[in-house]
Amino acid sequence: MSSASASPRPRIDIDTTVCIGAGQCALTAPDVFTQDDDGYSQVIPGREDGNGSPLLHEAARACPVSAITVRTP
């Protein structure tokens, strides 16, 4: 069995100037996203790489204003 390099970890960016606080990301991937005191989306501290969530990309697609970008290095 050969050692394979680990997959690059994604990076999540939320454009806070676009976010309207719909909360679809937090509903879709609550293990990665939450909402701040004003209702705007944010990544849960320590989960900036998506924490391996299988719903990460779906949560980004669920954003009605496309404020979330998931990038893989």
N, C-alpha and C positions, 0 to 999 in steps of 0.2 A: 504494500500500500504506500503510495507516494504522498508526500505532504503537498497539498495544494495551497496556494496563497488564499487568504481570506478575501471575500468579496469586498469591494470598496463600500464603505459605509455612506449612506445618503446624508445630505445636509438639507435641513428644512429652513426655508426663509418665509417669513410672513411680512407682506408689505402692509405696514400699519397705516399707511396713508390711503389704502384702498379698502381695507377690512371694514365691514359694516356691522360686525358682531352677530351674524346670522346663527353662528354656533353649529353649523353642519359638520365642521371638522371635529369638534368635541363630541358630537353625537355619534359620528362614524368611527373615530379612533380615540376613545376616551383614555386609553393608556398612553397617548402621545400629546393630545391637545387639551387645553382647558380654556377658560375665559377669565380675564382679569376683572378687577372690581368695577370697571366701566362696561363690561360685557364684550370686550374685544378679544379675539383669539390670541393665544400664546402657546408656545411649546412648554410642556411641563419641564421644569429644571431637571437636567440629567438625561433628558430624552431627545436631545438635539439631533441625534442620528436616527430617530424613529424607533429605537428600542426593538428593532426586528419586527415591528407590527406588520402583519400581512394586509392591514387596512390603510396603511399610510398613504399610498397613491390614490386609493379610493376617496380618502378624506380630502386630499388636495383637489380632486375632480369635483367633489361635492360642494366646494366653495362657490357660491353664486356670483362672486365678483372676481374670481381667479386670483385671490390675494396670496395663495400659498404656492410656493415653488419647491419641488423636491429635486435636488441635484445629486447625481452620483459622480464622484470624482473620477 
